[in-house]
Amino acid sequence: MATVNIQDAFKSFGTTPVIRGVNIDIQNGEFVVLVGPSGCGKSTLLRMIAGLESIDAGEIRIGGRRVNGLLPKERDIAMVFQNYALYPHLTVAENLAFSLKLSKAPKPEIEAAVARAAKILGLEQLLTRRPKQLSGGQRQRVAMGRAIVRDPQVFLFDEPLSNLDAKLRVQMRAEIRELHQRLKATTIYVTHDQIEAMTMADKIVAMHDGIVEQVGTPLELFDRPRNVFVAAFIGSPSMNLLSVKVNGQGVVDDNGNQWAFPGVPGTNGQALTLGVRPEHLRLEPSGVEARALVVESTGSETHLIVDAAGTKLTCVLRERVNVRPGDVVHLGADSAHFHLFRADSGERIEPVH
């Protein structure tokens, strides 16, 4: 295990800045997820930690050691890629042993490390097969096993589940998390899928346009997003974000819908952004009138997309309701679950309850 410290890191490709002054501190044994939309710089940052991309300015330390100028093999890390990166002509056992053979480790040590990794990942019956004889999930296990045999200080995962189907992704998420709990190794995991981030991470680093927008536990980012970007990105379905103005009863959106908000900060007429998560909206006879556009039942929940005088809202109800497209409904919410952001900067404003 090791700490990973990134201080004022910068990286550009030509004249295009990709990483812009990133600072992150990762503790021993933490499972940290870098999350953000495509192009935000998360994979580039991971490759910089691995030594596959150079750093233009700043510093990266692994286990307290400055690694800026070190080759990947000198950093004591192991990386698991999106495309598995297995050697097709080698068996599972040979793929697992490859890096140890390359470093001229003794044969008994190699055999013991391969046996250990195979047992941890349930690969004992597959050791004589080649990659083309394996399923996607089995190939990903072999890729993980190849990292485990090296016993590195830090594991790096670059969107390892993106090639798997939905059901297998859920299964592999649980397996990777269980593996981390067993090995207790420092792990940095890159994904654009915020559900993966929420379910796997000890700590999430939300990135956007080469900068870190917020660092915290999954529930910290969910309950108290620092700005509009984090609010919209974390949570599924996404948070409803409305342009509103403060008035005597709370706030009113651009289409005239009144949202009761006792103690709303700000002066009358002040422009703000109101955030309400879909699961915090409810059917309420005295609430905002809206017309149902889309009704989706998952069995345990009902998802509604509604139009409230031109304001589109997504609502997740925890029960089955008899609503059909075209029906008129009334929506309300407890203001304790409201989020407020500055209209100009998008930064969070703490409500007064």
C-alpha positions in Angstrom: 0.0 0.0 0.0 1.1 3.6 -0.6 -0.2 7.1 -0.6 -0.5 9.0 -3.9 -0.1 12.8 -3.9 -0.7 14.9 -6.9 0.3 18.6 -6.6 -0.4 21.4 -9.1 -0.3 18.9 -12.0 -0.5 20.3 -15.5 -0.5 18.6 -18.9 -1.1 19.9 -22.4 -1.2 18.2 -25.8 0.2 20.9 -28.1 -1.6 24.1 -27.3 -4.6 22.3 -25.7 -4.5 22.1 -21.9 -5.9 18.8 -20.6 -4.9 18.8 -16.9 -5.0 22.2 -15.3 -3.6 22.5 -11.8 -4.9 19.3 -10.2 -4.3 18.6 -6.5 -5.4 15.2 -5.0 -4.2 13.4 -1.9 -5.0 9.6 -1.8 -4.4 7.8 1.5 -3.1 4.3 2.1 -5.6 1.6 1.1 -8.2 4.1 -0.3 -10.4 3.2 -3.3 -10.6 6.5 -5.2 -12.7 7.0 -8.3 -11.9 9.7 -10.9 -15.2 10.4 -12.6 -16.4 12.9 -15.2 -17.6 13.2 -18.8 -15.5 12.1 -21.8 -12.7 14.5 -22.4 -12.5 15.8 -18.8 -8.9 14.5 -18.4 -9.4 11.6 -16.0 -7.7 9.0 -18.1 -4.9 11.3 -18.9 -4.4 11.9 -15.2 -4.3 8.2 -14.6 -1.8 7.7 -17.3 0.4 10.4 -15.8 0.3 8.6 -12.5 1.3 5.4 -14.3 4.1 7.1 -16.2 2.5 6.5 -19.6 2.1 10.3 -20.1 4.7 12.9 -19.0 3.8 15.7 -16.6 4.4 19.2 -17.8 4.4 20.9 -14.4 3.8 19.9 -10.8 4.6 16.8 -8.9 3.4 13.2 -8.5 4.5 11.2 -5.4 3.8 7.5 -4.8 4.6 6.3 -1.3 6.3 9.6 -0.6 8.7 9.1 -3.5 8.7 11.7 -6.4 8.1 9.7 -9.6 7.9 12.5 -12.3 10.9 11.2 -14.2 10.5 7.4 -13.5 9.5 4.8 -16.1 6.2 2.9 -15.5 8.1 -0.2 -14.4 10.0 1.8 -11.7 6.8 3.2 -10.1 5.6 -0.1 -8.5 2.1 0.2 -9.9 -0.1 -2.2 -11.9 -2.7 -1.1 -14.5 -5.8 -2.8 -15.7 -7.0 -1.5 -19.1 -10.4 -1.2 -20.8 -9.4 -3.7 -23.5 -7.9 -6.3 -21.1 -4.5 -6.2 -23.0 -4.0 -10.0 -22.8 -1.5 -11.9 -24.9 -3.7 -14.1 -27.2 -1.1 -16.8 -27.8 -0.5 -17.4 -24.1 -2.6 -19.4 -21.7 -4.2 -17.8 -18.7 -1.4 -19.1 -16.5 1.2 -17.7 -18.8 -0.5 -14.3 -19.0 -0.6 -14.2 -15.2 3.1 -15.1 -15.0 4.4 -12.9 -17.8 5.5 -9.8 -15.8 7.2 -12.0 -13.2 9.1 -14.0 -15.8 10.1 -10.7 -17.4 11.6 -9.6 -14.1 13.4 -13.0 -13.8 11.6 -14.0 -10.6 12.4 -17.5 -9.3 10.1 -20.2 -10.7 8.7 -21.2 -7.3 7.8 -17.6 -6.6 6.1 -17.3 -9.9 4.1 -20.4 -9.4 3.0 -19.4 -5.9 1.9 -15.9 -7.1 0.0 -17.3 -10.0 -1.8 -19.9 -7.8 -2.7 -17.1 -5.3 -4.1 -14.8 -7.9 -6.0 -17.7 -9.6 -7.6 -18.6 -6.2 -8.6 -15.1 -5.3 -10.3 -14.6 -8.7 -11.7 -18.1 -9.2 -9.5 -18.8 -12.2 -8.1 -22.2 -11.1 -10.2 -24.1 -13.8 -9.2 -21.7 -16.6 -5.4 -21.7 -16.3 -4.8 -23.8 -19.4 -7.2 -21.8 -21.6 -6.3 -19.0 -24.0 -8.0 -15.6 -24.0 -10.2 -16.4 -27.1 -11.7 -19.3 -25.1 -12.9 -16.9 -22.2 -15.9 -14.7 -21.7 -15.5 -11.0 -21.3 -15.8 -11.2 -17.5 -13.3 -14.0 -17.4 -10.8 -12.0 -19.5 -11.2 -9.1 -17.1 -10.5 -11.4 -14.2 -7.3 -12.5 -15.9 -6.3 -8.8 -16.5 -6.9 -8.2 -12.8 -5.0 -11.3 -11.8 -2.0 -10.1 -13.9 -2.0 -7.0 -11.8 -2.3 -8.9 -8.5 0.7 -11.2 -9.1 2.9 -8.1 -9.1 1.9 -7.1 -5.6 2.1 -3.4 -6.5 1.8 -0.4 -4.2 -1.0 1.0 -6.3 -3.6 -0.5 -8.6 -4.8 1.6 -11.5 -8.1 0.8 -13.4 -8.9 2.6 -16.7 -12.6 2.1 -17.4 -12.2 -1.7 -17.0 -16.0 -2.5 -17.3 -17.0 -0.5 -20.3 -16.8 -3.4 -22.7 -19.1 -5.6 -20.6 -22.9 -6.0 -20.8 -25.0 -4.3 -18.1 -25.6 -7.4 -15.9 -21.9 -8.4 -16.0 -20.9 -4.8 -15.1 -22.9 -5.0 -11.9 -21.3 -8.4 -11.0 -17.8 -7.2 -11.8 -18.3 -4.0 -9.8 -19.0 -6.1 -6.7 -16.1 -8.4 -7.5 -13.6 -5.5 -7.8 -14.9 -3.9 -4.6 -14.6 -7.2 -2.8 -11.1 -7.7 -4.2 -10.1 -4.3 -2.8 -11.5 -5.1 0.6 -9.5 -8.3 0.6 -6.2 -6.9 -0.6 -6.6 -3.4 1.0 -4.4 -1.9 -1.7 -4.5 1.7 -2.8 -6.7 1.8 -5.9 -7.4 4.6 -8.4 -10.3 3.8 -10.7 -11.4 5.8 -13.8 -14.9 5.8 -15.1 -17.4 8.1 -16.8 -20.3 6.1 -15.1 -21.3 7.9 -12.0 -23.2 4.8 -10.7 -19.9 3.0 -10.7 -18.4 5.9 -8.8 -21.2 6.0 -6.2 -21.2 2.3 -5.5 -17.5 1.6 -5.5 -15.6 4.6 -4.1 -14.3 5.5 -0.7 -13.7 8.9 -2.2 -14.8 10.4 -5.5 -12.8 13.0 -7.5 -15.3 14.7 -9.9 -13.4 16.2 -12.8 -14.5 18.6 -15.6 -12.5 20.3 -18.3 -9.1 19.3 -16.7 -9.9 20.5 -13.2 -11.1 18.9 -10.0 -14.6 20.2 -9.2 -15.1 18.4 -5.9 -13.5 15.6 -3.8 -15.4 13.7 -1.1 -17.3 10.6 -0.2 -20.1 9.5 -2.5 -22.8 10.8 -0.1 -21.0 14.1 0.3 -21.1 14.8 -3.4 -24.7 13.6 -3.6 -26.0 15.5 -0.6 -23.9 18.7 -0.9 -22.7 19.2 -4.5 -20.3 22.1 -4.6 -21.6 23.5 -7.8 -24.1 22.9 -10.7 -21.7 20.6 -12.6 -21.4 18.2 -9.7 -25.1 18.4 -8.9 -26.1 17.5 -12.5 -23.4 14.8 -12.9 -23.9 12.9 -9.7 -27.2 11.1 -9.4 -29.3 9.1 -11.7 -31.7 10.4 -13.1 -30.0 13.8 -13.0 -31.0 16.5 -10.7 -33.7 18.9 -11.9 -32.1 22.4 -12.3 -34.5 25.4 -12.6 -33.8 29.1 -13.2 -35.7 30.8 -10.4 -36.1 34.2 -8.7 -36.7 34.8 -5.0 -40.1 36.1 -4.0 -42.1 36.4 -0.8 -43.3 32.7 -0.8 -39.9 31.1 -1.8 -38.8 31.0 -5.4 -40.6 31.2 -8.7 -39.2 29.6 -11.9 -39.1 31.2 -15.3 -42.5 29.7 -16.3 -44.3 31.1 -13.2 -44.3 27.9 -11.1 -44.1 28.8 -7.4 -41.9 26.6 -5.1 -42.5 27.1 -1.4 -39.1 27.6 0.3 -39.3 29.0 3.9 -36.1 31.0 4.8 -34.8 31.1 1.2 -31.5 33.1 1.2 -31.4 36.1 -1.1 -33.4 39.2 -1.7 -36.6 39.5 -3.7 -36.0 39.3 -7.4 -32.5 37.8 -7.0 -31.8 35.2 -9.7 -30.7 31.7 -8.5 -30.6 28.1 -9.7 -32.8 25.7 -7.8 -31.9 22.0 -7.8 -34.4 19.2 -6.9 -33.5 15.5 -7.2 -36.2 13.4 -9.0 -36.6 11.2 -6.0 -37.4 14.2 -3.8 -40.4 15.2 -5.8 -43.8 13.8 -4.8 -47.4 13.9 -5.8 -49.1 16.6 -3.8 -52.6 18.0 -4.4 -51.6 21.6 -3.6 -48.3 21.3 -5.6 -47.2 22.6 -9.0 -49.5 21.6 -11.8 -47.9 19.6 -14.6 -48.8 17.3 -17.4 -47.3 13.8 -17.7 -45.3 13.3 -20.9 -43.6 10.0 -20.2 -44.5 7.3 -17.6 -42.1 4.4 -17.0 -42.7 1.7 -14.4 -39.8 -0.4 -13.2 -42.1 -2.4 -10.8 -40.7 -0.9 -7.6 -40.7 2.7 -8.9 -42.5 5.0 -11.3 -40.5 7.4 -13.4 -42.4 10.5 -14.7 -41.3 13.2 -17.1 -43.7 16.1 -16.8 -44.2 19.5 -18.3 -45.1 22.2 -15.8 -46.1 25.3 -17.9 -42.9 24.8 -20.0 -40.7 23.6 -17.2 -39.6 20.0 -17.8 -39.2 17.9 -14.6 -38.1 14.3 -13.9 -39.8 12.6 -11.0 -39.0 9.2 -9.4 -41.9 7.9 -7.2 -41.1 5.0 -4.8 -44.5 3.5 -5.4 -46.8 2.5 -8.3 -49.2 5.2 -9.4 -52.1 5.3 -11.8 -50.8 8.0 -14.1 -50.8 7.9 -17.9 -49.3 10.2 -20.5 -51.4 13.3 -20.8 -52.7 13.2 -17.2 -52.5 16.3 -15.0 -50.6 15.8 -11.8 -49.4 18.1 -9.0 -45.9 17.9 -7.7 -44.4 19.2 -4.4 -41.2 18.7 -2.5 -39.8 19.3 1.0 -37.6 22.3 0.9 -35.2 20.6 3.2 -34.1 18.7 0.0 -33.7 21.8 -2.2 -30.3 22.8 -3.5 -29.5 26.4 -4.4 -26.7 27.7 -6.6 -25.6 31.1 -7.7 -27.0 31.9 -11.1 -23.7 33.4 -12.3 -21.0 31.1 -11.0 -23.0 28.0 -10.3 -21.5 27.7 -6.8 -23.5 26.2 -4.0 -25.5 28.4 -1.6 -26.3 26.9 1.8 -30.1 27.2 2.5 -31.4 28.4 5.8 -33.8 25.9 7.3 
